[in-house]
Structures are given as C-alpha cells and as structure tokens.
Amino acid sequence: MTNTLNDIDSDEEQEIKKCLKELDALKEVFPLEAKIEELKDESKPVEVKLELKTLPSHLKYMFLEEDNNKPVIISSSLSTHDENSLIEVLKDNKEAMGWKLSDLK
C-alpha cells in the first residue's frame, strides 16, 4: 500500500484531498435520527398476455387457473382422469414450482 502512495501524482493527490474534505463536511446521520418511509405500491397491476408457443403433438397446455392463467405443459396421451389428477397434484405442490400461495387463488 505504501508503494501505491508513492505512485500518486500531484493531481491525484489533490483529488484525494478534495474528496476527503467533502467527506469530512458531511453530517453523520445516527440510526435514531434516520427517518424511514414505507414505500407504497400504488401502481395498478399490469395484465400480461401470455404468448403460448405451438407444442409438438405429444404435448399440450393445461391451465392451473381459469382464464388461461398458470399454464403447464403435459403429455397429450393422458386420460381426462389422469390430467385432472395431475393438475390437482400441481396445485397442491405449487410452492415446489416457485409459485407463491397468492399466485394460485
């Protein structure tokens, strides 16, 4: 570190001194004096229209919510009973898929 100080030219030294002087002039804010504001999200929810890609014939989309929300891709060879069973399992294990509880109401 001392070798680095020897490599500093006078312009850089002046800039460092200026920065140190500005830092010294700043008032320290103690934690008890700091004001904390809670940010409120007042923005309106944006509806995102999903663009689903065409799947190969052995796959198809199923949706975990009405209005084509929360799409999942399943085998098209499943029976209706198997499809319904699979969808129920997926809904019951939504946390494992990274969805929040509020996402699947």
Gaussian input, Z-matrix of N, CA and C with variables (Angstrom, degrees):
# hf/3-21g

backbone

0 1
 N
 C     1     B1
 C     2     B2     1     A1
 N     3     B3     2     A2     1     D1
 C     4     B4     3     A3     2     D2
 C     5     B5     4     A4     3     D3
 N     6     B6     5     A5     4     D4
 C     7     B7     6     A6     5     D5
 C     8     B8     7     A7     6     D6
 N     9     B9     8     A8     7     D7
 C    10    B10     9     A9     8     D8
 C    11    B11    10    A10     9     D9
 N    12    B12    11    A11    10    D10
 C    13    B13    12    A12    11    D11
 C    14    B14    13    A13    12    D12
 N    15    B15    14    A14    13    D13
 C    16    B16    15    A15    14    D14
 C    17    B17    16    A16    15    D15
 N    18    B18    17    A17    16    D16
 C    19    B19    18    A18    17    D17
 C    20    B20    19    A19    18    D18
 N    21    B21    20    A20    19    D19
 C    22    B22    21    A21    20    D20
 C    23    B23    22    A22    21    D21
 N    24    B24    23    A23    22    D22
 C    25    B25    24    A24    23    D23
 C    26    B26    25    A25    24    D24
 N    27    B27    26    A26    25    D25
 C    28    B28    27    A27    26    D26
 C    29    B29    28    A28    27    D27
 N    30    B30    29    A29    28    D28
 C    31    B31    30    A30    29    D29
 C    32    B32    31    A31    30    D30
 N    33    B33    32    A32    31    D31
 C    34    B34    33    A33    32    D32
 C    35    B35    34    A34    33    D33
 N    36    B36    35    A35    34    D34
 C    37    B37    36    A36    35    D35
 C    38    B38    37    A37    36    D36
 N    39    B39    38    A38    37    D37
 C    40    B40    39    A39    38    D38
 C    41    B41    40    A40    39    D39
 N    42    B42    41    A41    40    D40
 C    43    B43    42    A42    41    D41
 C    44    B44    43    A43    42    D42
 N    45    B45    44    A44    43    D43
 C    46    B46    45    A45    44    D44
 C    47    B47    46    A46    45    D45
 N    48    B48    47    A47    46    D46
 C    49    B49    48    A48    47    D47
 C    50    B50    49    A49    48    D48
 N    51    B51    50    A50    49    D49
 C    52    B52    51    A51    50    D50
 C    53    B53    52    A52    51    D51
 N    54    B54    53    A53    52    D52
 C    55    B55    54    A54    53    D53
 C    56    B56    55    A55    54    D54
 N    57    B57    56    A56    55    D55
 C    58    B58    57    A57    56    D56
 C    59    B59    58    A58    57    D57
 N    60    B60    59    A59    58    D58
 C    61    B61    60    A60    59    D59
 C    62    B62    61    A61    60    D60
 N    63    B63    62    A62    61    D61
 C    64    B64    63    A63    62    D62
 C    65    B65    64    A64    63    D63
 N    66    B66    65    A65    64    D64
 C    67    B67    66    A66    65    D65
 C    68    B68    67    A67    66    D66
 N    69    B69    68    A68    67    D67
 C    70    B70    69    A69    68    D68
 C    71    B71    70    A70    69    D69
 N    72    B72    71    A71    70    D70
 C    73    B73    72    A72    71    D71
 C    74    B74    73    A73    72    D72
 N    75    B75    74    A74    73    D73
 C    76    B76    75    A75    74    D74
 C    77    B77    76    A76    75    D75
 N    78    B78    77    A77    76    D76
 C    79    B79    78    A78    77    D77
 C    80    B80    79    A79    78    D78
 N    81    B81    80    A80    79    D79
 C    82    B82    81    A81    80    D80
 C    83    B83    82    A82    81    D81
 N    84    B84    83    A83    82    D82
 C    85    B85    84    A84    83    D83
 C    86    B86    85    A85    84    D84
 N    87    B87    86    A86    85    D85
 C    88    B88    87    A87    86    D86
 C    89    B89    88    A88    87    D87
 N    90    B90    89    A89    88    D88
 C    91    B91    90    A90    89    D89
 C    92    B92    91    A91    90    D90
 N    93    B93    92    A92    91    D91
 C    94    B94    93    A93    92    D92
 C    95    B95    94    A94    93    D93
 N    96    B96    95    A95    94    D94
 C    97    B97    96    A96    95    D95
 C    98    B98    97    A97    96    D96
 N    99    B99    98    A98    97    D97
 C   100   B100    99    A99    98    D98
 C   101   B101   100   A100    99    D99
 N   102   B102   101   A101   100   D100
 C   103   B103   102   A102   101   D101
 C   104   B104   103   A103   102   D102
 N   105   B105   104   A104   103   D103
 C   106   B106   105   A105   104   D104
 C   107   B107   106   A106   105   D105
 N   108   B108   107   A107   106   D106
 C   109   B109   108   A108   107   D107
 C   110   B110   109   A109   108   D108
 N   111   B111   110   A110   109   D109
 C   112   B112   111   A111   110   D110
 C   113   B113   112   A112   111   D111
 N   114   B114   113   A113   112   D112
 C   115   B115   114   A114   113   D113
 C   116   B116   115   A115   114   D114
 N   117   B117   116   A116   115   D115
 C   118   B118   117   A117   116   D116
 C   119   B119   118   A118   117   D117
 N   120   B120   119   A119   118   D118
 C   121   B121   120   A120   119   D119
 C   122   B122   121   A121   120   D120
 N   123   B123   122   A122   121   D121
 C   124   B124   123   A123   122   D122
 C   125   B125   124   A124   123   D123
 N   126   B126   125   A125   124   D124
 C   127   B127   126   A126   125   D125
 C   128   B128   127   A127   126   D126
 N   129   B129   128   A128   127   D127
 C   130   B130   129   A129   128   D128
 C   131   B131   130   A130   129   D129
 N   132   B132   131   A131   130   D130
 C   133   B133   132   A132   131   D131
 C   134   B134   133   A133   132   D132
 N   135   B135   134   A134   133   D133
 C   136   B136   135   A135   134   D134
 C   137   B137   136   A136   135   D135
 N   138   B138   137   A137   136   D136
 C   139   B139   138   A138   137   D137
 C   140   B140   139   A139   138   D138
 N   141   B141   140   A140   139   D139
 C   142   B142   141   A141   140   D140
 C   143   B143   142   A142   141   D141
 N   144   B144   143   A143   142   D142
 C   145   B145   144   A144   143   D143
 C   146   B146   145   A145   144   D144
 N   147   B147   146   A146   145   D145
 C   148   B148   147   A147   146   D146
 C   149   B149   148   A148   147   D147
 N   150   B150   149   A149   148   D148
 C   151   B151   150   A150   149   D149
 C   152   B152   151   A151   150   D150
 N   153   B153   152   A152   151   D151
 C   154   B154   153   A153   152   D152
 C   155   B155   154   A154   153   D153
 N   156   B156   155   A155   154   D154
 C   157   B157   156   A156   155   D155
 C   158   B158   157   A157   156   D156
 N   159   B159   158   A158   157   D157
 C   160   B160   159   A159   158   D158
 C   161   B161   160   A160   159   D159
 N   162   B162   161   A161   160   D160
 C   163   B163   162   A162   161   D161
 C   164   B164   163   A163   162   D162
 N   165   B165   164   A164   163   D163
 C   166   B166   165   A165   164   D164
 C   167   B167   166   A166   165   D165
 N   168   B168   167   A167   166   D166
 C   169   B169   168   A168   167   D167
 C   170   B170   169   A169   168   D168
 N   171   B171   170   A170   169   D169
 C   172   B172   171   A171   170   D170
 C   173   B173   172   A172   171   D171
 N   174   B174   173   A173   172   D172
 C   175   B175   174   A174   173   D173
 C   176   B176   175   A175   174   D174
 N   177   B177   176   A176   175   D175
 C   178   B178   177   A177   176   D176
 C   179   B179   178   A178   177   D177
 N   180   B180   179   A179   178   D178
 C   181   B181   180   A180   179   D179
 C   182   B182   181   A181   180   D180
 N   183   B183   182   A182   181   D181
 C   184   B184   183   A183   182   D182
 C   185   B185   184   A184   183   D183
 N   186   B186   185   A185   184   D184
 C   187   B187   186   A186   185   D185
 C   188   B188   187   A187   186   D186
 N   189   B189   188   A188   187   D187
 C   190   B190   189   A189   188   D188
 C   191   B191   190   A190   189   D189
 N   192   B192   191   A191   190   D190
 C   193   B193   192   A192   191   D191
 C   194   B194   193   A193   192   D192
 N   195   B195   194   A194   193   D193
 C   196   B196   195   A195   194   D194
 C   197   B197   196   A196   195   D195
 N   198   B198   197   A197   196   D196
 C   199   B199   198   A198   197   D197
 C   200   B200   199   A199   198   D198
 N   201   B201   200   A200   199   D199
 C   202   B202   201   A201   200   D200
 C   203   B203   202   A202   201   D201
 N   204   B204   203   A203   202   D202
 C   205   B205   204   A204   203   D203
 C   206   B206   205   A205   204   D204
 N   207   B207   206   A206   205   D205
 C   208   B208   207   A207   206   D206
 C   209   B209   208   A208   207   D207
 N   210   B210   209   A209   208   D208
 C   211   B211   210   A210   209   D209
 C   212   B212   211   A211   210   D210
 N   213   B213   212   A212   211   D211
 C   214   B214   213   A213   212   D212
 C   215   B215   214   A214   213   D213
 N   216   B216   215   A215   214   D214
 C   217   B217   216   A216   215   D215
 C   218   B218   217   A217   216   D216
 N   219   B219   218   A218   217   D217
 C   220   B220   219   A219   218   D218
 C   221   B221   220   A220   219   D219
 N   222   B222   221   A221   220   D220
 C   223   B223   222   A222   221   D221
 C   224   B224   223   A223   222   D222
 N   225   B225   224   A224   223   D223
 C   226   B226   225   A225   224   D224
 C   227   B227   226   A226   225   D225
 N   228   B228   227   A227   226   D226
 C   229   B229   228   A228   227   D227
 C   230   B230   229   A229   228   D228
 N   231   B231   230   A230   229   D229
 C   232   B232   231   A231   230   D230
 C   233   B233   232   A232   231   D231
 N   234   B234   233   A233   232   D232
 C   235   B235   234   A234   233   D233
 C   236   B236   235   A235   234   D234
 N   237   B237   236   A236   235   D235
 C   238   B238   237   A237   236   D236
 C   239   B239   238   A238   237   D237
 N   240   B240   239   A239   238   D238
 C   241   B241   240   A240   239   D239
 C   242   B242   241   A241   240   D240
 N   243   B243   242   A242   241   D241
 C   244   B244   243   A243   242   D242
 C   245   B245   244   A244   243   D243
 N   246   B246   245   A245   244   D244
 C   247   B247   246   A246   245   D245
 C   248   B248   247   A247   246   D246
 N   249   B249   248   A248   247   D247
 C   250   B250   249   A249   248   D248
 C   251   B251   250   A250   249   D249
 N   252   B252   251   A251   250   D250
 C   253   B253   252   A252   251   D251
 C   254   B254   253   A253   252   D252
 N   255   B255   254   A254   253   D253
 C   256   B256   255   A255   254   D254
 C   257   B257   256   A256   255   D255
 N   258   B258   257   A257   256   D256
 C   259   B259   258   A258   257   D257
 C   260   B260   259   A259   258   D258
 N   261   B261   260   A260   259   D259
 C   262   B262   261   A261   260   D260
 C   263   B263   262   A262   261   D261
 N   264   B264   263   A263   262   D262
 C   265   B265   264   A264   263   D263
 C   266   B266   265   A265   264   D264
 N   267   B267   266   A266   265   D265
 C   268   B268   267   A267   266   D266
 C   269   B269   268   A268   267   D267
 N   270   B270   269   A269   268   D268
 C   271   B271   270   A270   269   D269
 C   272   B272   271   A271   270   D270
 N   273   B273   272   A272   271   D271
 C   274   B274   273   A273   272   D272
 C   275   B275   274   A274   273   D273
 N   276   B276   275   A275   274   D274
 C   277   B277   276   A276   275   D275
 C   278   B278   277   A277   276   D276
 N   279   B279   278   A278   277   D277
 C   280   B280   279   A279   278   D278
 C   281   B281   280   A280   279   D279
 N   282   B282   281   A281   280   D280
 C   283   B283   282   A282   281   D281
 C   284   B284   283   A283   282   D282
 N   285   B285   284   A284   283   D283
 C   286   B286   285   A285   284   D284
 C   287   B287   286   A286   285   D285
 N   288   B288   287   A287   286   D286
 C   289   B289   288   A288   287   D287
 C   290   B290   289   A289   288   D288
 N   291   B291   290   A290   289   D289
 C   292   B292   291   A291   290   D290
 C   293   B293   292   A292   291   D291
 N   294   B294   293   A293   292   D292
 C   295   B295   294   A294   293   D293
 C   296   B296   295   A295   294   D294
 N   297   B297   296   A296   295   D295
 C   298   B298   297   A297   296   D296
 C   299   B299   298   A298   297   D297
 N   300   B300   299   A299   298   D298
 C   301   B301   300   A300   299   D299
 C   302   B302   301   A301   300   D300
 N   303   B303   302   A302   301   D301
 C   304   B304   303   A303   302   D302
 C   305   B305   304   A304   303   D303
 N   306   B306   305   A305   304   D304
 C   307   B307   306   A306   305   D305
 C   308   B308   307   A307   306   D306
 N   309   B309   308   A308   307   D307
 C   310   B310   309   A309   308   D308
 C   311   B311   310   A310   309   D309
 N   312   B312   311   A311   310   D310
 C   313   B313   312   A312   311   D311
 C   314   B314   313   A313   312   D312

   B1=1.4436
   B2=1.5317
   B3=1.3257
   B4=1.4653
   B5=1.5082
   B6=1.3322
   B7=1.4641
   B8=1.5210
   B9=1.3113
   B10=1.4567
   B11=1.5206
   B12=1.3149
   B13=1.4581
   B14=1.5239
   B15=1.3141
   B16=1.4564
   B17=1.5251
   B18=1.3395
   B19=1.4682
   B20=1.5218
   B21=1.3351
   B22=1.4624
   B23=1.5228
   B24=1.3436
   B25=1.4648
   B26=1.5275
   B27=1.3080
   B28=1.4622
   B29=1.5367
   B30=1.3346
   B31=1.4691
   B32=1.5285
   B33=1.3264
   B34=1.4588
   B35=1.5349
   B36=1.3325
   B37=1.4587
   B38=1.5238
   B39=1.3369
   B40=1.4648
   B41=1.5333
   B42=1.3411
   B43=1.4610
   B44=1.5314
   B45=1.3226
   B46=1.4618
   B47=1.5278
   B48=1.3174
   B49=1.4629
   B50=1.5279
   B51=1.3440
   B52=1.4634
   B53=1.5323
   B54=1.3276
   B55=1.4724
   B56=1.5229
   B57=1.3430
   B58=1.4592
   B59=1.5243
   B60=1.3462
   B61=1.4607
   B62=1.5338
   B63=1.3410
   B64=1.4681
   B65=1.5230
   B66=1.3231
   B67=1.4607
   B68=1.5256
   B69=1.3193
   B70=1.4699
   B71=1.5209
   B72=1.3279
   B73=1.4641
   B74=1.5312
   B75=1.3145
   B76=1.4600
   B77=1.5195
   B78=1.3158
   B79=1.4587
   B80=1.5219
   B81=1.3194
   B82=1.4530
   B83=1.5210
   B84=1.3206
   B85=1.4544
   B86=1.5232
   B87=1.3086
   B88=1.4521
   B89=1.5243
   B90=1.3208
   B91=1.4751
   B92=1.5182
   B93=1.3243
   B94=1.4583
   B95=1.5209
   B96=1.3397
   B97=1.4581
   B98=1.5279
   B99=1.3109
   B100=1.4614
   B101=1.5208
   B102=1.3072
   B103=1.4521
   B104=1.5194
   B105=1.2971
   B106=1.4585
   B107=1.5201
   B108=1.3085
   B109=1.4565
   B110=1.5170
   B111=1.3105
   B112=1.4514
   B113=1.5221
   B114=1.3170
   B115=1.4523
   B116=1.5191
   B117=1.2927
   B118=1.4504
   B119=1.5158
   B120=1.2998
   B121=1.4584
   B122=1.5238
   B123=1.3155
   B124=1.4592
   B125=1.5229
   B126=1.3174
   B127=1.4560
   B128=1.5274
   B129=1.2891
   B130=1.4540
   B131=1.5252
   B132=1.3328
   B133=1.4597
   B134=1.5346
   B135=1.2819
   B136=1.4582
   B137=1.5258
   B138=1.3091
   B139=1.4556
   B140=1.5200
   B141=1.3076
   B142=1.4563
   B143=1.5153
   B144=1.3025
   B145=1.4565
   B146=1.5216
   B147=1.3284
   B148=1.4509
   B149=1.5208
   B150=1.3033
   B151=1.4614
   B152=1.5103
   B153=1.3104
   B154=1.4512
   B155=1.5239
   B156=1.3014
   B157=1.4596
   B158=1.5221
   B159=1.2982
   B160=1.4589
   B161=1.5209
   B162=1.3233
   B163=1.4612
   B164=1.5248
   B165=1.3173
   B166=1.4694
   B167=1.5310
   B168=1.3083
   B169=1.4700
   B170=1.5243
   B171=1.3216
   B172=1.4633
   B173=1.5457
   B174=1.3329
   B175=1.4650
   B176=1.5228
   B177=1.3337
   B178=1.4554
   B179=1.5238
   B180=1.3271
   B181=1.4566
   B182=1.5221
   B183=1.3259
   B184=1.4548
   B185=1.5208
   B186=1.3075
   B187=1.4576
   B188=1.5189
   B189=1.3258
   B190=1.4573
   B191=1.5242
   B192=1.3133
   B193=1.4618
   B194=1.5175
   B195=1.3292
   B196=1.4662
   B197=1.5255
   B198=1.2940
   B199=1.4734
   B200=1.5241
   B201=1.3187
   B202=1.4634
   B203=1.5253
   B204=1.3408
   B205=1.4563
   B206=1.5184
   B207=1.3055
   B208=1.4666
   B209=1.5276
   B210=1.3311
   B211=1.4676
   B212=1.5301
   B213=1.3115
   B214=1.4615
   B215=1.5227
   B216=1.2928
   B217=1.4647
   B218=1.5215
   B219=1.3271
   B220=1.4599
   B221=1.5264
   B222=1.3158
   B223=1.4595
   B224=1.5265
   B225=1.3127
   B226=1.4690
   B227=1.5250
   B228=1.3217
   B229=1.4667
   B230=1.5321
   B231=1.3213
   B232=1.4673
   B233=1.5189
   B234=1.3273
   B235=1.4695
   B236=1.5251
   B237=1.3103
   B238=1.4677
   B239=1.5188
   B240=1.3224
   B241=1.4696
   B242=1.5389
   B243=1.3349
   B244=1.4660
   B245=1.5282
   B246=1.3309
   B247=1.4709
   B248=1.5244
   B249=1.3281
   B250=1.4715
   B251=1.5298
   B252=1.3236
   B253=1.4688
   B254=1.5239
   B255=1.3183
   B256=1.4649
   B257=1.5214
   B258=1.3204
   B259=1.4647
   B260=1.5275
   B261=1.3258
   B262=1.4729
   B263=1.5298
   B264=1.3289
   B265=1.4714
   B266=1.5243
   B267=1.3270
   B268=1.4670
   B269=1.5249
   B270=1.3119
   B271=1.4705
   B272=1.5247
   B273=1.3475
   B274=1.4637
   B275=1.5283
   B276=1.3197
   B277=1.4646
   B278=1.5191
   B279=1.3128
   B280=1.4664
   B281=1.5258
   B282=1.3534
   B283=1.4590
   B284=1.5310
   B285=1.3242
   B286=1.4638
   B287=1.5213
   B288=1.3272
   B289=1.4582
   B290=1.5330
   B291=1.3419
   B292=1.4569
   B293=1.5082
   B294=1.3240
   B295=1.4551
   B296=1.5085
   B297=1.3072
   B298=1.4538
   B299=1.5187
   B300=1.3161
   B301=1.4524
   B302=1.5239
   B303=1.3302
   B304=1.4599
   B305=1.5261
   B306=1.3403
   B307=1.4624
   B308=1.5259
   B309=1.3237
   B310=1.4517
   B311=1.5173
   B312=1.2820
   B313=1.4651
   B314=1.4960
   A1=109.94
   A2=116.49
   A3=118.80
   A4=111.27
   A5=117.88
   A6=120.79
   A7=110.62
   A8=116.36
   A9=120.68
   A10=110.21
   A11=117.12
   A12=120.61
   A13=111.31
   A14=118.47
   A15=122.12
   A16=112.03
   A17=116.61
   A18=121.37
   A19=113.32
   A20=118.40
   A21=121.93
   A22=109.46
   A23=116.02
   A24=119.07
   A25=109.47
   A26=117.44
   A27=121.63
   A28=112.39
   A29=117.83
   A30=120.24
   A31=110.64
   A32=116.31
   A33=120.05
   A34=110.47
   A35=116.15
   A36=119.89
   A37=110.97
   A38=116.40
   A39=120.34
   A40=110.77
   A41=116.51
   A42=120.40
   A43=110.49
   A44=116.85
   A45=121.27
   A46=109.96
   A47=117.32
   A48=120.99
   A49=110.78
   A50=116.11
   A51=120.69
   A52=110.48
   A53=116.58
   A54=120.95
   A55=110.92
   A56=116.82
   A57=120.00
   A58=111.57
   A59=116.34
   A60=120.53
   A61=109.60
   A62=117.63
   A63=121.16
   A64=111.12
   A65=117.12
   A66=120.33
   A67=111.21
   A68=116.39
   A69=120.29
   A70=111.39
   A71=116.89
   A72=120.83
   A73=112.22
   A74=117.19
   A75=119.81
   A76=110.52
   A77=115.40
   A78=121.15
   A79=108.24
   A80=115.85
   A81=120.41
   A82=109.26
   A83=116.76
   A84=121.55
   A85=107.12
   A86=115.98
   A87=120.81
   A88=109.10
   A89=117.95
   A90=120.89
   A91=114.04
   A92=118.34
   A93=119.59
   A94=112.13
   A95=116.85
   A96=121.13
   A97=112.37
   A98=115.92
   A99=119.74
   A100=110.39
   A101=116.23
   A102=121.44
   A103=108.09
   A104=115.14
   A105=120.36
   A106=107.69
   A107=115.29
   A108=120.47
   A109=108.93
   A110=114.77
   A111=118.56
   A112=108.15
   A113=115.46
   A114=119.91
   A115=108.79
   A116=115.99
   A117=120.86
   A118=108.81
   A119=113.81
   A120=119.41
   A121=108.18
   A122=115.49
   A123=120.27
   A124=112.56
   A125=115.05
   A126=117.59
   A127=109.53
   A128=114.88
   A129=120.57
   A130=108.19
   A131=117.17
   A132=119.24
   A133=110.37
   A134=114.62
   A135=120.38
   A136=108.24
   A137=115.36
   A138=119.31
   A139=109.13
   A140=114.73
   A141=120.16
   A142=107.98
   A143=115.88
   A144=121.09
   A145=107.60
   A146=116.05
   A147=120.14
   A148=110.73
   A149=114.54
   A150=119.64
   A151=107.36
   A152=116.57
   A153=120.65
   A154=110.09
   A155=114.63
   A156=119.73
   A157=109.97
   A158=115.48
   A159=120.86
   A160=108.74
   A161=115.14
   A162=120.53
   A163=110.61
   A164=116.29
   A165=118.86
   A166=109.72
   A167=117.77
   A168=121.80
   A169=113.36
   A170=118.91
   A171=120.28
   A172=112.55
   A173=117.23
   A174=121.84
   A175=110.22
   A176=115.65
   A177=119.57
   A178=109.31
   A179=115.16
   A180=121.64
   A181=109.82
   A182=114.99
   A183=122.89
   A184=104.96
   A185=117.12
   A186=120.61
   A187=109.76
   A188=115.44
   A189=120.79
   A190=111.92
   A191=116.67
   A192=121.52
   A193=108.70
   A194=114.13
   A195=119.32
   A196=109.05
   A197=116.62
   A198=123.61
   A199=111.87
   A200=116.81
   A201=123.07
   A202=113.62
   A203=116.49
   A204=121.64
   A205=110.16
   A206=116.24
   A207=125.06
   A208=111.17
   A209=116.56
   A210=119.02
   A211=112.15
   A212=115.15
   A213=122.48
   A214=107.19
   A215=115.85
   A216=120.76
   A217=108.03
   A218=115.65
   A219=120.86
   A220=108.96
   A221=114.60
   A222=120.52
   A223=109.61
   A224=116.38
   A225=119.40
   A226=111.57
   A227=117.99
   A228=120.58
   A229=112.91
   A230=118.32
   A231=120.91
   A232=110.77
   A233=115.14
   A234=119.70
   A235=108.47
   A236=116.97
   A237=121.72
   A238=110.19
   A239=116.34
   A240=120.56
   A241=110.28
   A242=116.93
   A243=120.77
   A244=111.58
   A245=116.62
   A246=120.31
   A247=110.74
   A248=116.41
   A249=120.89
   A250=110.95
   A251=116.40
   A252=120.41
   A253=110.58
   A254=116.56
   A255=121.23
   A256=111.07
   A257=117.32
   A258=121.44
   A259=110.45
   A260=117.22
   A261=120.30
   A262=110.90
   A263=117.11
   A264=120.80
   A265=110.08
   A266=116.98
   A267=120.50
   A268=110.75
   A269=117.45
   A270=120.42
   A271=111.24
   A272=116.14
   A273=120.44
   A274=112.44
   A275=117.43
   A276=121.63
   A277=111.96
   A278=116.21
   A279=120.86
   A280=112.46
   A281=118.20
   A282=120.23
   A283=110.44
   A284=116.73
   A285=120.51
   A286=111.25
   A287=117.03
   A288=120.91
   A289=112.02
   A290=116.22
   A291=119.69
   A292=114.59
   A293=117.85
   A294=120.85
   A295=109.09
   A296=116.05
   A297=121.56
   A298=108.74
   A299=115.25
   A300=120.37
   A301=111.08
   A302=117.05
   A303=120.79
   A304=112.52
   A305=117.46
   A306=120.65
   A307=112.37
   A308=116.99
   A309=119.53
   A310=113.52
   A311=117.94
   A312=120.09
   A313=110.59
   D1=-37.76
   D2=179.81
   D3=-66.38
   D4=-31.87
   D5=176.85
   D6=-66.54
   D7=-34.37
   D8=179.41
   D9=-65.59
   D10=-40.20
   D11=179.11
   D12=-62.45
   D13=-32.04
   D14=178.33
   D15=-69.74
   D16=-24.46
   D17=-177.77
   D18=-85.22
   D19=-6.68
   D20=-177.95
   D21=-78.66
   D22=129.91
   D23=177.83
   D24=-86.21
   D25=175.34
   D26=-173.69
   D27=-65.53
   D28=-35.27
   D29=177.74
   D30=-63.85
   D31=-44.58
   D32=179.36
   D33=-65.99
   D34=-37.32
   D35=178.72
   D36=-64.48
   D37=-40.42
   D38=177.79
   D39=-64.73
   D40=-39.57
   D41=179.64
   D42=-65.03
   D43=-40.61
   D44=178.13
   D45=-63.62
   D46=-44.38
   D47=179.12
   D48=-61.48
   D49=-40.97
   D50=179.06
   D51=-62.70
   D52=-44.37
   D53=179.30
   D54=-63.01
   D55=-42.19
   D56=179.18
   D57=-64.22
   D58=-38.42
   D59=178.91
   D60=-65.00
   D61=-41.42
   D62=178.62
   D63=-65.72
   D64=-37.93
   D65=177.61
   D66=-65.57
   D67=-40.52
   D68=178.64
   D69=-64.42
   D70=-30.78
   D71=-177.47
   D72=-76.17
   D73=-19.65
   D74=-179.39
   D75=-70.73
   D76=140.65
   D77=178.84
   D78=-84.91
   D79=133.19
   D80=178.10
   D81=-77.44
   D82=135.49
   D83=178.32
   D84=-103.51
   D85=118.93
   D86=179.68
   D87=-82.02
   D88=149.16
   D89=-176.23
   D90=-53.78
   D91=-35.18
   D92=-178.50
   D93=-73.09
   D94=-22.11
   D95=-179.88
   D96=-88.64
   D97=-18.17
   D98=-176.17
   D99=-68.55
   D100=139.99
   D101=177.58
   D102=-102.26
   D103=133.43
   D104=-179.76
   D105=-112.44
   D106=125.38
   D107=177.42
   D108=-108.79
   D109=135.92
   D110=175.96
   D111=-86.00
   D112=126.08
   D113=178.69
   D114=-81.00
   D115=133.72
   D116=179.60
   D117=-108.00
   D118=130.75
   D119=178.89
   D120=-86.70
   D121=97.49
   D122=-178.86
   D123=-99.11
   D124=4.85
   D125=-179.54
   D126=-73.08
   D127=147.98
   D128=179.47
   D129=-79.35
   D130=142.95
   D131=178.87
   D132=-62.55
   D133=137.15
   D134=-179.30
   D135=-96.25
   D136=126.37
   D137=177.14
   D138=-80.89
   D139=127.92
   D140=179.92
   D141=-108.25
   D142=124.14
   D143=178.63
   D144=-89.20
   D145=118.75
   D146=-179.64
   D147=-76.15
   D148=136.74
   D149=173.11
   D150=-104.34
   D151=105.61
   D152=-178.64
   D153=-87.63
   D154=134.53
   D155=-179.03
   D156=-83.39
   D157=155.71
   D158=177.10
   D159=-68.92
   D160=132.50
   D161=-177.99
   D162=-101.28
   D163=157.11
   D164=172.88
   D165=-61.71
   D166=160.75
   D167=-172.83
   D168=-63.28
   D169=-22.85
   D170=-178.50
   D171=-85.15
   D172=0.28
   D173=179.00
   D174=-124.90
   D175=157.34
   D176=174.83
   D177=-153.75
   D178=161.39
   D179=178.11
   D180=-88.57
   D181=141.91
   D182=167.14
   D183=-129.31
   D184=156.49
   D185=-176.19
   D186=-121.60
   D187=136.62
   D188=-179.27
   D189=-85.42
   D190=-8.64
   D191=177.86
   D192=-134.42
   D193=162.68
   D194=174.92
   D195=-68.68
   D196=169.73
   D197=179.24
   D198=60.40
   D199=33.05
   D200=176.81
   D201=55.60
   D202=42.04
   D203=176.94
   D204=-103.09
   D205=150.03
   D206=-179.79
   D207=59.05
   D208=66.66
   D209=-179.98
   D210=-73.85
   D211=144.35
   D212=171.24
   D213=-130.21
   D214=153.14
   D215=179.78
   D216=-105.70
   D217=127.61
   D218=-179.17
   D219=-130.79
   D220=171.50
   D221=177.19
   D222=-71.87
   D223=138.93
   D224=178.91
   D225=-81.24
   D226=-5.18
   D227=-179.61
   D228=-90.30
   D229=0.89
   D230=178.57
   D231=-73.98
   D232=147.48
   D233=174.59
   D234=-74.60
   D235=165.54
   D236=178.59
   D237=-58.97
   D238=-41.74
   D239=178.71
   D240=-61.68
   D241=-45.78
   D242=179.61
   D243=-64.52
   D244=-39.73
   D245=177.00
   D246=-59.72
   D247=-47.90
   D248=-179.35
   D249=-62.77
   D250=-41.40
   D251=178.71
   D252=-63.02
   D253=-43.51
   D254=179.76
   D255=-62.97
   D256=-44.47
   D257=179.70
   D258=-61.17
   D259=-41.21
   D260=178.24
   D261=-62.98
   D262=-42.14
   D263=178.37
   D264=-63.19
   D265=-42.38
   D266=179.56
   D267=-63.68
   D268=-42.32
   D269=178.51
   D270=-64.18
   D271=-39.78
   D272=-179.43
   D273=-69.29
   D274=-23.02
   D275=-176.52
   D276=-116.72
   D277=33.76
   D278=-175.70
   D279=-61.55
   D280=-30.00
   D281=179.73
   D282=-62.81
   D283=-35.08
   D284=-179.75
   D285=-67.30
   D286=-21.90
   D287=179.52
   D288=-93.72
   D289=2.91
   D290=176.85
   D291=86.01
   D292=11.73
   D293=177.85
   D294=-94.39
   D295=141.98
   D296=175.78
   D297=-80.21
   D298=155.79
   D299=179.36
   D300=-55.41
   D301=-38.30
   D302=-178.32
   D303=-68.60
   D304=-18.27
   D305=-179.62
   D306=-73.12
   D307=-23.16
   D308=-173.49
   D309=-118.84
   D310=41.44
   D311=179.23
   D312=-85.41

